Amino acid sequence: MSILGTRVVRIEDPAFLTRGAVYTDDVQDEQLDGACHVFFVRSPLAHARINSIDLSAARDAPGVIAAYTAADLVDVPELAPMMAAVDQHMTQPLLAGDVVRYAGEPVAVIVTEQPYQGEDAAELADVDYDPLPVVVDMSDALRDDAPRLFPAAASNVAITFGDAATFDTGLFDGCEVVVTRTIENQRVAPAPMETRAAAAAWGQDGRLTAWIPNQGAQGTRAALAAMLGLDQSDVRIITPAVGGGFGAKFGADPEAGLVCLVAKRLGRPARWAESRNENLAGMTHGRAQRQTVTIGGSRDGTVQAYRLEVIQDCGAYPKIGTILPSLTLLMTPGPYAFPRAESAAVAVLTNTTPIGAYRGAGRPEATAAVERAMDLFAAEIGADPAQVRRKNLLPPFTEPHKTAFGAVYDTGDYAAALDKVLAAADYAGLREEQARRREAGEISQLGVGVSCYVEITGGGSEAGPPNENGTVEVHPDGRATILTGTSPHGQGHETVWAMLASQELGIPMDKITVKWGDTDLIPEGGGTGGSRSLQQGGAAVRQASLELIEVARQRAADRLEVSASDLVFDVGQSQFEVAGDPDAAVPLAGLAETERLFVRSVFSAPGPTFPFGAHVAVVEVDTGTGKVSLRRMITVDDAGTVVNPLLAEGQRHGGIAQGAAQAFLEEIIYDSDGNLLTASFADYPFLSATEVPSFELVDMATPTTYNPLGAKGIGEAGTIGSTPAVQSAVVDAVSHLGVRHIDMPTSPQRVWRALQAARAAAGPAAAGQTAAGPAAEEDR
Amino acid sequence: MKVQLTVNGEDRCDDVEPRLLLVHYLRQVLGLRAANVGCDTTSCGACTVLLNGESVKSCTVLTVQADGQEVTTAEGLARDDELHPVQAAFRQEHGLQCGFCTPGMVMAAIGLLAENPHPTETEVRQGLEGNFCRCTGYHNIVRAVLAAADMMSSAPEVAK
């Protein structure tokens, strides 16, 4: 019986549970003996000229070994924007020199003997700032008279995708109904439980070894080598256990580079672990788009045209968030068969923390936009939002479908996903209960939100199609080792890669060791992100295992002096047998005795895959206070064939929760001076166990033909589907009171204000009653 | 200042800075690094340990406050490589992914079950409200705690 498709518990868990996993701050290594501790002095201002930095008092503080400013880094070039099309003036210094551009930007480094001493000494750092005009809002940053982050650049615009000026003025011709709305896809914090950290040691040979929590050691090595002007062969990245990444731990941040520089200058290992306060201010944030959607169609529910205009807030420096609108635009029409659609985006700098990838990275934004548009359209024509979706979904397809935006959807049956989720949710029953509460005028109103989505996973790069390498080695003692270019940080690759190899080699899972994240051991790899790992890295492990059997088969043939074609590999016994003579056998492990038995294989996919699904969210909204309670989440998330349902469900649970949290809870807030008001977990409303229900998962698996596993990515799907479903449910709960839209997060304040505005718009006579008044504008 | 305390059954006597947090004492002085630091505001619970059998956030306890008391960390739970029922349930129900919150979450769950051996789902969620997890959406953590409660009530001798 196949182990694939079964609920195998994780082999990595016992160590995690009994001793705790070894994260970067836990690493004990003789190369790090006597390490000094690095602390960063960060700017309290969002935009300011630095007149001077006096570190003399800090240098005299107890335990201080050294202190540095940008003046000590004149030989270290600033970081160039990662894309050539971005204005090349927009460079990021490792330490701010003349100007700080966001609150929390590092301006000085203090190095101490003991960890607590840095924070003490930082109090004595005297930085003289001249405040500069601040621009926090992305729309403000586009104005001609906006404060400029880089006066040498033409404007605050980092890059544009498409051109709104060339939009088809006749796009909505012939539509009976056209609705337009500007909506916020607010800035949120990835907030992995493990904050950023780094440890660095330089060898006698001049090579750098750095321990950095990351999502792909090879990418981190490339980024760090470029930052420090090193040859990649002179850098070894070791990836300890990583306490969550969510897109924000790709590459290398300036702080990690500075830790390496400190270690080099002092000739002594150095380490750094940031506080949560630093993490919320310094690690990249996610999302941060302002979207204007326009949707038009006929009163029978057919959508004829859709337009999406995006402003992407980049934060103060153009990091990966700057280019994520390209993915948003790629997925413009989502799962729908719109006859006409167009989109464009502009990415602009503001005096805020830079924007990076966050679970979904560009695709949740596309889904949120189109789903909100579908709801607005349905509300305008007075139709059921699920039925309007059903009417406009693409029909099922098994041959790749190319959209007008260039995406090639591999396989999909979007209507089946919607039907399944509506049935599981008892949608009709929910609508009945909603009608009852509305009729009774209850304070607690029921809201039902529906979303449909398709997303892109396992994308390739400019360098070529999606691919990943895997190495499988069988040892004479019957054990096996797998090397992978992916980089698990909670996904369970140790378990699943062992399942895949065990399935082909017949070696028990507990005899298989999976290794990743050490660039000396595994020089190439794409890491883990974009929901790519199983469909490429897992497929590579399977492919390497099968190729290894063929290598072994030839050795077995030589050993047994028979023709290779006469040999049968008995997976159950993990041995080769001569067909018709079961006594003539040789174990697979035995073939590794005289010569190493291993295969490194690269799996290439023809293209990215497109998981899809449909979510239903059920909320209760207290119409007196505006408080939202998430009661149910029912989801179909079709990611093709599932190798380990236990782990795939875990990915869905986590994704659903993070997406829901964006819809009704989480938000990074700056004041108009650029002060971060959500700089701790006391202020940032991180989702807790009391704020979500248990989730109701519905199975659906439409295999892809792009890899032999039939698997698509599952890491981000939950996040993509749940955000619009929950937002929609909140609006739905109060729609009968005249509310058409509430921006995320649907906090009590926003819901309460929307209700007040709706009541006011309906007139005094209708206040407090069920009112079918005009759609109320919510005051942002 | 001199402190004397018992950690995972072992008597300890150390000279510590008065401001040293218990979590840093455990991690830096004793090398017990299962408890993690995830925030600065007693919000996340990654550092949760048992102090005289009650779960506390060790980032909000000074080492000197623990003087004369008994501390249990995740390292002190498993005996002879056999997982504590709560640990076993976390594994069985896939209640952990990246693992960073896990040692604290397990200790909080043990504290919760000591107070309320038969909690409802709502009581589990309320009991763990002060322990954040970014990976699991709490779904399987709740399942694990409920499963552990069942396991411990059917085999009370391992409950301690």
Interface residues (C-beta under 8 A of the other chain):
Chain A: V9 R10 E12 D13 P14 F16 L17 T18 R19 G20 A21 V22 Y23 D25 D26 Q28 P115 Y116 A191 P192 M193 E194 T195 A241 V242 G243 G244 F246 A273 S275 R276 N277 H489 G490 Q491 G492 L646 L647 E649 G650 H653 G654 G655 I656 A657 Q658 S680 F681 A682 F686 L687 S688 A689 T690 V692 S694 F695 G718
Chain B: E17 R19 H24 R27 Q28 G31 R33 A34 A35 N36 V37 G38 C39 D40 T41 S43 C44 A46 A74 E75 L77 A78 D81 L83 Q87 F90 R91 Q92 H94 L96 Q97 C98 G99 F100 C101 T102 P103 V106 E121 V124 R125 Q126 L128 E129 G130 N131 F132 C133 R134 C135 T136 G137 Y138 H139 N140 I141 V142 R143
